[in-house]
Amino acid sequence: MSSQRRRHRKRSRAAAVLRPALLVAVLAAVLVAAIAGVSTLSSRAVASSRTAARQAHGKDTKGAKQAAGSMATPSRSAEPTAPTDPQAATDTPVAQLPSPDAASSSGDQASPSAAAPSATDTPADTRAVPTTATAPAGAEANRVGALFTGAASPGNHFCTASVVHSAGRNLLLTAAHCLSGAAGVTFAPGYRDGRSPFGVWQATQVFQTNGWTQNQDPDQDFAFLQVAPNASGQQIEDVLGGNVLGTDESFTAPVRLYGYPDSGDEPLLCSNTTTKQSAYQRRIDCPSYSGGTSGGPWISTDTGHVTGVIGGYQQGGDTDDTSYTAYFDSTIAGLYQTAVSAAS
């Protein structure tokens, strides 16, 4: 009995020793499995985060291109997290993700070809397309004429001028770039097809600003010409009348544009509304105003004043369909007073 008890106690002790060892082994196995699971999850999380980072970068690049197309500055904020919706990864960045309607609208605005200008950007133009035709004879057209060097013969004219009202009643207005002096210059008002119905008038003196004579300043591309009386002792304004000089008038105003092209022997006439080219330049769109029309007057349809001459920017324009004038302000008013004082 005592021997069995001793064996039983020994087995109990052995069992007691084995049970904790087995428990430790089981716990160790569970721990290893748990660590492996955590490692697997961590690897997947890292892979997922890298994929998300690649998606976010691609979408940010696309967003930057869209922003550049719409002239917006790309965001410098930290890269946004990837959206959970896979489809969203092909749209806009999460930080800027709009509603579907807004996204569609902003997409249209981002495309330059789809954007429609607002009314303030391009006002509706209700004017008829301007046309150019031969100016009909009349009091206003008769005060416009061609400048010649020598005899007033077909094809010999080089610029246009017009009679301007003055105290001495003997002044013409033209572009400064037309003249380097008065010697040999004649004026035939109302000239048509080789005929000078109001005679040919001899220029005696030219008046230009220092800004033009020293620097050829296009903002001062205007000049006055004094002409001698005719054989009957009449001043030119006594015969034809003269256009009043208009200054400081609106940049945008309807005018009648006259000019003698080199290729023709009749004056052209076109009516249109002027626009502002720059601080000291006005512009008008009228077709067929080629070389020779320089110096042609811009007559305001509102006041009847002469408010410009073809000249200024590009010496009147590099194309036949657009003409320019230096803006008439205190500069030409001062030159006018100088000419009036000298020619009276």
C-alpha positions as CSV (number, residue, x, y, z in Angstrom):
1,M,0.0,0.0,0.0
2,S,2.7,2.3,0.9
3,S,4.5,1.4,-2.3
4,Q,1.4,2.2,-4.4
5,R,0.9,5.5,-2.5
6,R,4.5,6.4,-3.3
7,R,4.0,5.6,-7.0
8,H,0.7,7.5,-7.1
9,R,2.4,10.5,-5.5
10,K,5.2,10.3,-8.0
11,R,2.8,10.2,-10.9
12,S,0.9,13.1,-9.4
13,R,4.1,15.0,-9.1
14,A,5.0,14.1,-12.7
15,A,1.6,15.1,-13.8
16,A,1.9,18.3,-11.9
17,V,5.2,19.0,-13.6
18,L,3.8,18.1,-17.1
19,R,0.6,20.2,-16.8
20,P,2.4,23.6,-16.5
21,A,4.8,22.7,-19.3
22,L,2.0,21.8,-21.6
23,L,0.2,25.0,-20.7
24,V,3.3,27.0,-21.5
25,A,3.7,25.2,-24.8
26,V,0.1,25.9,-25.7
27,L,0.4,29.5,-24.7
28,A,3.6,29.8,-26.8
29,A,1.9,28.3,-29.8
30,V,-1.0,30.8,-29.4
31,L,1.5,33.7,-29.1
32,V,3.4,32.6,-32.2
33,A,0.2,32.4,-34.2
34,A,-0.9,35.8,-32.9
35,I,2.4,37.4,-33.8
36,A,2.2,35.9,-37.3
37,G,-1.3,37.2,-37.7
38,V,-0.2,40.7,-36.6
39,S,2.7,40.5,-39.0
40,T,0.4,39.6,-41.8
41,L,-2.0,42.3,-41.0
42,S,0.9,44.8,-40.7
43,S,2.2,43.8,-44.1
44,R,-1.2,44.2,-45.7
45,A,-1.7,47.6,-44.0
46,V,1.7,48.8,-45.3
47,A,0.8,47.5,-48.8
48,S,-2.6,49.2,-48.6
49,S,-1.1,52.5,-47.4
50,R,1.5,52.4,-50.2
51,T,-1.3,51.8,-52.8
52,A,-3.3,54.6,-51.3
53,A,-0.3,56.9,-51.4
54,R,0.2,56.1,-55.1
55,Q,-3.4,56.7,-55.9
56,A,-3.4,60.0,-54.0
57,H,-0.2,61.2,-55.8
58,G,-1.7,60.3,-59.2
59,K,-4.9,62.1,-58.4
60,D,-3.0,65.1,-57.1
61,T,-1.1,65.3,-60.3
62,K,-4.3,65.2,-62.3
63,G,-5.7,67.9,-60.0
64,A,-2.7,70.1,-60.5
65,K,-3.1,69.8,-64.3
66,Q,-6.7,70.8,-64.0
67,A,-5.8,73.7,-61.8
68,A,-3.1,74.8,-64.2
69,G,-5.7,74.7,-67.0
70,S,-7.9,77.0,-65.0
71,M,-5.1,79.3,-63.9
72,A,-5.5,78.2,-60.2
73,T,-2.5,77.7,-57.9
74,P,-2.1,74.0,-57.0
75,S,-2.5,73.3,-53.3
76,R,0.7,73.0,-51.2
77,S,-1.0,71.2,-48.3
78,A,0.0,67.6,-47.2
79,E,-1.0,64.8,-49.6
80,P,-4.6,63.8,-48.8
81,T,-5.5,60.3,-47.8
82,A,-6.9,58.0,-50.5
83,P,-10.7,57.9,-50.7
84,T,-12.3,54.6,-49.8
85,D,-14.4,54.6,-53.0
86,P,-12.1,53.3,-55.8
87,Q,-14.0,55.3,-58.4
88,A,-13.2,58.5,-56.4
89,A,-9.5,58.0,-57.0
90,T,-10.0,59.0,-60.6
91,D,-11.8,62.3,-59.8
92,T,-10.5,65.3,-57.8
93,P,-8.5,65.2,-54.6
94,V,-10.4,64.3,-51.4
95,A,-9.6,67.7,-49.8
96,Q,-11.4,69.3,-52.8
97,L,-14.0,66.6,-53.6
98,P,-17.2,68.4,-54.6
99,S,-20.7,67.1,-55.0
100,P,-21.4,65.3,-58.3
101,D,-23.2,68.3,-59.7
102,A,-20.5,70.7,-58.6
103,A,-17.8,68.4,-60.0
104,S,-19.5,68.4,-63.4
105,S,-19.8,72.2,-63.3
106,S,-16.2,72.7,-62.2
107,G,-15.1,70.3,-64.9
108,D,-16.8,72.4,-67.5
109,Q,-15.2,75.6,-66.1
110,A,-11.7,74.0,-66.1
111,S,-12.0,73.4,-69.9
112,P,-11.0,76.6,-71.8
113,S,-13.1,75.4,-74.8
114,A,-16.2,74.9,-72.7
115,A,-16.0,78.1,-70.8
116,A,-18.5,80.8,-72.0
117,P,-17.5,84.4,-71.6
118,S,-19.6,86.5,-69.3
119,A,-21.5,89.5,-70.5
120,T,-19.0,91.8,-68.8
121,D,-16.1,90.1,-70.6
122,T,-17.5,90.5,-74.1
123,P,-20.4,92.9,-74.3
124,A,-22.9,92.1,-77.0
125,D,-22.0,93.9,-80.2
126,T,-25.2,95.2,-81.8
127,R,-23.4,97.3,-84.4
128,A,-23.6,96.4,-88.1
129,V,-20.4,95.2,-89.7
130,P,-18.7,98.4,-91.0
131,T,-18.4,98.9,-94.7
132,T,-16.1,101.3,-96.6
133,A,-17.2,103.1,-99.7
134,T,-16.4,106.1,-101.8
135,A,-17.3,109.3,-99.8
136,P,-20.1,111.2,-101.4
137,A,-19.4,114.8,-102.3
138,G,-20.5,117.3,-99.7
139,A,-19.4,120.1,-97.4
140,E,-17.7,117.7,-94.9
141,A,-16.0,115.5,-97.6
142,N,-14.9,118.6,-99.5
143,R,-12.8,119.7,-96.5
144,V,-10.8,116.4,-96.8
145,G,-8.2,116.3,-99.5
146,A,-5.0,114.6,-100.7
147,L,-1.4,115.8,-100.1
148,F,0.9,115.8,-103.1
149,T,4.5,116.5,-103.8
150,G,4.3,118.8,-106.7
151,A,1.4,118.7,-109.2
152,A,-1.9,117.2,-108.1
153,S,-2.0,114.4,-110.6
154,P,-3.3,110.8,-110.4
155,G,-1.2,108.5,-108.3
156,N,1.0,111.3,-107.0
157,H,-0.7,111.8,-103.6
158,F,0.9,110.3,-100.5
159,C,-1.2,111.2,-97.5
160,T,-4.5,112.8,-96.4
161,A,-5.3,116.1,-94.7
162,S,-8.3,118.2,-93.8
163,V,-9.1,121.8,-93.1
164,V,-9.4,122.7,-89.4
165,H,-11.0,125.9,-88.1
166,S,-8.6,128.6,-86.9
167,A,-8.4,132.3,-86.5
168,G,-6.2,132.7,-89.5
169,R,-8.5,130.4,-91.5
170,N,-5.4,128.8,-93.1
171,L,-4.6,125.5,-91.3
172,L,-4.7,121.9,-92.2
173,L,-4.5,118.8,-89.9
174,T,-2.7,115.6,-90.8
175,A,-0.3,113.0,-89.3
176,A,3.2,114.0,-88.3
177,H,4.7,111.0,-89.9
178,C,3.5,112.2,-93.3
179,L,5.8,115.3,-93.3
180,S,9.4,116.2,-92.9
181,G,8.9,119.7,-94.1
182,A,6.5,121.9,-96.1
183,A,8.7,122.3,-99.2
184,G,7.0,121.1,-102.4
185,V,3.9,119.9,-100.5
186,T,0.5,120.8,-102.0
187,F,-3.1,120.1,-100.9
188,A,-6.1,119.4,-103.1
189,P,-9.3,119.4,-101.1
190,G,-12.2,117.4,-102.6
191,Y,-9.8,115.8,-105.1
192,R,-11.5,113.1,-107.3
193,D,-10.1,111.3,-110.3
194,G,-7.5,113.8,-111.3
195,R,-9.8,116.8,-110.7
196,S,-9.2,119.5,-108.0
197,P,-12.6,121.4,-107.9
198,F,-11.4,123.7,-105.1
199,G,-7.9,124.4,-106.4
200,V,-4.5,123.3,-105.2
201,W,-3.1,125.0,-102.1
202,Q,0.6,125.4,-101.3
203,A,1.9,124.5,-97.9
204,T,4.1,127.1,-96.3
205,Q,4.9,125.8,-92.8
206,V,4.6,122.7,-90.7
207,F,3.9,122.5,-86.9
208,Q,4.9,119.4,-85.0
209,T,5.6,118.7,-81.3
210,N,9.1,118.2,-79.9
211,G,8.0,114.8,-78.9
212,W,7.5,113.9,-82.5
213,T,10.5,115.7,-84.1
214,Q,12.9,114.4,-81.4
215,N,11.6,111.0,-80.6
216,Q,8.9,110.1,-83.1
217,D,6.5,109.6,-80.2
218,P,3.5,107.8,-81.7
219,D,1.3,109.5,-79.0
220,Q,2.1,112.8,-80.7
221,D,1.7,111.7,-84.3
222,F,-0.2,114.8,-85.5
223,A,0.7,118.0,-87.3
224,F,-0.7,121.3,-88.6
225,L,0.1,122.7,-92.0
226,Q,-0.3,126.4,-92.9
227,V,-1.3,127.0,-96.5
228,A,-1.0,130.2,-98.6
229,P,-4.0,132.0,-99.9
230,N,-5.2,131.1,-103.4
231,A,-4.7,133.4,-106.5
232,S,-7.9,135.3,-105.5
233,G,-6.4,136.1,-102.0
234,Q,-8.9,133.8,-100.3
235,Q,-7.9,131.7,-97.3
236,I,-8.8,128.0,-97.6
237,E,-11.4,128.1,-94.8
238,D,-13.1,131.0,-96.6
239,V,-13.8,128.6,-99.4
240,L,-14.6,125.4,-97.6
241,G,-15.1,126.1,-94.0
242,G,-13.2,124.1,-91.3
243,N,-13.7,121.3,-88.8
244,V,-13.5,122.3,-85.2
245,L,-10.7,120.6,-83.3
246,G,-12.1,118.4,-80.5
247,T,-10.1,117.4,-77.5
248,D,-10.6,115.2,-74.4
249,E,-13.5,113.4,-76.0
250,S,-14.6,109.8,-75.2
251,F,-12.3,107.0,-76.3
252,T,-15.4,105.1,-77.4
253,A,-17.5,107.2,-79.7
254,P,-19.0,106.9,-83.2
255,V,-16.9,108.6,-85.9
256,R,-16.7,109.0,-89.7
257,L,-13.3,108.0,-91.1
258,Y,-12.0,109.6,-94.3
259,G,-8.8,108.8,-96.3
260,Y,-7.3,108.7,-99.8
261,P,-5.6,105.3,-100.4
262,D,-2.5,105.2,-102.7
263,S,-4.4,102.9,-105.0
264,G,-7.3,105.2,-105.6
265,D,-8.1,108.8,-106.5
266,E,-11.3,109.2,-104.5
267,P,-11.8,109.6,-100.7
268,L,-13.0,106.6,-98.7
269,L,-15.6,106.9,-96.0
270,C,-16.4,104.4,-93.2
271,S,-18.4,104.9,-90.0
272,N,-17.9,102.9,-86.8
273,T,-17.4,103.2,-83.1
274,T,-13.9,103.7,-81.7
275,T,-12.3,101.8,-78.9
276,K,-9.5,102.5,-76.5
277,Q,-6.2,101.0,-77.6
278,S,-4.0,102.4,-74.8
279,A,-3.8,105.4,-72.5
280,Y,-3.0,107.7,-75.5
281,Q,-4.3,105.8,-78.5
282,R,-7.7,105.1,-80.0
283,R,-8.6,102.4,-82.5
284,I,-11.2,101.9,-85.2
285,D,-12.0,98.9,-87.4
286,C,-12.8,99.9,-90.9
287,P,-11.8,97.8,-94.0
288,S,-9.7,98.9,-96.9
289,Y,-7.7,101.8,-95.3
290,S,-4.4,101.2,-96.9
291,G,-1.3,103.3,-97.4
292,G,-2.1,106.9,-98.3
293,T,-5.0,107.2,-95.8
294,S,-2.6,108.4,-93.1
295,G,-3.7,111.8,-91.8
296,G,-7.3,111.2,-92.6
297,P,-9.7,112.8,-90.1
298,W,-11.9,111.1,-87.6
299,I,-15.0,113.2,-87.4
300,S,-17.3,112.7,-84.4
301,T,-20.8,111.9,-85.5
302,D,-22.1,113.4,-82.2
303,T,-20.3,116.8,-82.3
304,G,-18.9,117.1,-85.8
305,H,-15.5,117.9,-84.3
306,V,-12.3,116.3,-85.7
307,T,-11.1,114.1,-82.8
308,G,-8.3,112.1,-84.5
309,V,-6.2,111.5,-87.6
310,I,-5.1,108.1,-88.9
311,G,-1.6,107.7,-87.4
312,G,-0.2,107.0,-84.0
313,Y,0.4,103.3,-83.2
314,Q,2.1,101.6,-86.1
315,Q,1.8,104.9,-87.9
316,G,-1.9,104.3,-88.3
317,G,-1.9,100.5,-88.4
318,D,-0.1,97.6,-90.1
319,T,-3.3,96.2,-91.6
320,D,-5.9,97.7,-93.9
321,D,-8.8,96.9,-91.6
322,T,-7.7,98.6,-88.4
323,S,-6.6,102.2,-87.9
324,Y,-5.3,104.1,-85.0
325,T,-5.0,107.7,-83.8
326,A,-3.1,109.5,-81.1
327,Y,-5.5,110.7,-78.4
328,F,-6.4,114.4,-78.8
329,D,-5.8,116.1,-75.4
330,S,-3.9,119.1,-74.1
331,T,-0.8,118.2,-76.1
332,I,-2.5,118.8,-79.5
333,A,-4.4,121.7,-78.0
334,G,-1.0,123.3,-77.2
335,L,0.4,122.6,-80.6
336,Y,-2.8,124.1,-82.2
337,Q,-2.4,127.3,-80.2
338,T,1.2,127.5,-81.4
339,A,0.1,127.1,-85.0
340,V,-2.7,129.6,-84.7
341,S,-0.4,132.2,-83.2
342,A,2.2,131.7,-85.9
343,A,-0.2,131.6,-88.8
344,S,-2.5,134.5,-87.9
